[in-house]
Amino acid sequence: MRSQDWSASAAADDTFTISARVYYEDTDAAGVVYYANYLRFCERGRTEWLRHLGLEQHDLLHEQAVAFVVRSLEARYHAPARLDDLLCVATHVTGIGRASLDFSQAVLRGEELLFSAHICVASVDTVRGRPIAIPAAFRAVLPEAHVK
């Protein structure tokens, strides 16, 4: 995803954002964010988006034995984040299936796009280890505009 693609899509929708500071633990020896840590920032963005909707993954896991697991992802690294940067993690739902959620996510420093990803998470029965429909009470608060 190019920078202008993210900016154009995010400007006209219901993108959810959180801030994240880059700590020493997030970086390599050169003070640059280690590549895998961008996925951690995205995970926090999706978790906080659910929390914003009034949904707690902890409750879903312990009360219904349902978890969301990453099924697939496509990631692009545009520019490095560095120690002490204040980042914006943007999360946008692009699709809601029977047992999956599709997201477009980005990590920005100000207006500069650093990282972008398309991530699909699947709803899984943690007892059987198999896909399961997103629970009805959970689905009821998801944005209808993105249902497949």
C-alpha positions in Angstrom: 0.0 0.0 0.0 1.5 3.3 -1.0 1.3 6.3 1.4 -1.3 8.1 -0.7 -3.5 5.0 -0.8 -3.6 4.8 3.0 -4.3 8.5 3.4 -7.1 8.5 0.8 -8.8 5.4 2.3 -8.4 6.5 5.9 -9.7 10.0 5.4 -13.2 9.0 4.4 -13.9 6.2 6.8 -14.2 5.1 10.4 -10.5 4.5 11.1 -9.7 3.9 14.7 -6.3 5.2 16.0 -4.1 4.7 19.1 -0.8 6.2 20.0 2.3 4.1 20.7 5.7 5.3 21.9 8.8 3.5 20.6 10.8 2.2 23.6 14.3 0.8 23.8 12.8 -2.7 23.9 11.2 -2.2 20.5 14.4 -1.4 18.7 17.5 -3.2 17.4 21.1 -2.2 18.2 20.9 0.8 15.8 17.8 2.3 17.6 15.5 1.3 14.7 12.2 -0.6 15.4 12.8 -4.3 14.8 10.6 -5.4 11.9 8.4 -7.8 13.8 7.5 -5.2 16.4 5.3 -3.4 13.8 3.0 -6.5 14.1 2.8 -6.0 17.8 1.7 -2.4 17.3 -1.0 -3.6 14.9 -2.1 -6.2 17.4 -2.5 -3.5 20.0 -4.5 -1.4 17.5 -6.9 -4.3 16.8 -7.3 -5.1 20.5 -8.0 -1.4 21.4 -10.5 -1.2 18.5 -12.4 -4.1 20.0 -12.2 -2.6 23.5 -13.5 0.7 22.0 -16.6 -1.3 20.7 -17.1 -2.6 24.3 -15.7 -6.1 23.5 -13.0 -7.8 25.6 -11.0 -10.6 24.1 -10.4 -11.9 27.6 -14.2 -12.4 28.1 -14.6 -14.1 24.7 -11.7 -16.4 25.4 -12.7 -17.4 29.0 -16.5 -17.4 28.7 -16.9 -18.9 25.2 -13.5 -20.5 24.3 -13.2 -18.3 21.2 -10.1 -16.5 20.1 -9.0 -14.4 17.1 -5.9 -15.7 15.4 -4.0 -14.2 12.5 -4.9 -16.2 9.4 -3.0 -14.1 6.8 -1.1 -10.9 6.4 0.6 -8.8 3.8 3.0 -6.2 5.2 5.0 -3.4 3.6 7.8 -1.4 5.3 8.0 2.2 4.0 10.3 3.9 6.5 11.9 3.2 9.8 10.6 4.2 13.2 13.2 5.1 15.8 13.7 5.1 19.5 11.3 7.6 21.3 9.2 8.2 18.2 5.5 8.8 19.0 3.5 6.7 16.5 -0.1 6.5 15.4 -1.4 3.0 14.8 -4.5 3.2 12.5 -6.9 0.4 12.2 -9.7 0.1 9.6 -12.1 -2.8 9.1 -12.3 -3.8 5.5 -14.5 -6.9 5.7 -16.4 -9.0 8.1 -17.0 -12.7 7.2 -18.9 -15.5 9.0 -15.7 -16.4 10.9 -13.2 -13.7 10.0 -12.4 -10.0 10.2 -10.2 -8.2 7.6 -8.2 -5.2 8.5 -6.2 -2.5 6.8 -3.6 -1.1 9.3 -0.9 1.5 9.2 1.8 2.8 11.5 2.5 6.5 11.0 4.8 9.1 12.5 2.9 12.3 12.0 1.8 12.2 8.4 4.6 9.9 7.3 3.6 6.3 6.5 6.1 3.9 8.1 4.3 0.5 7.8 1.1 -0.8 6.2 -0.6 -4.2 6.4 -3.6 -6.1 5.4 -4.4 -8.6 8.1 -7.1 -11.3 8.3 -8.0 -12.8 11.7 -10.1 -15.9 12.1 -12.5 -16.7 14.9 -11.3 -20.1 16.4 -12.8 -22.5 18.9 -9.9 -22.9 21.3 -11.0 -26.3 22.6 -11.3 -27.9 19.2 -8.7 -25.7 17.4 -11.1 -25.1 14.5 -12.7 -22.1 12.9 -16.0 -21.0 14.4 -18.6 -18.4 13.5 -18.1 -15.1 15.2 -20.4 -15.2 18.2 -23.7 -13.4 17.6 -23.4 -11.0 20.6 -19.9 -10.1 19.4 -21.0 -9.7 15.8 -23.9 -7.4 16.8 -21.6 -4.6 17.7 -19.4 -4.8 14.6 -19.8 -2.2 11.9 -22.5 -3.5 9.5 -21.1 -1.7 6.5 -18.3 -4.2 6.1 -20.2 -7.5 6.3 -19.3 -9.8 3.4 
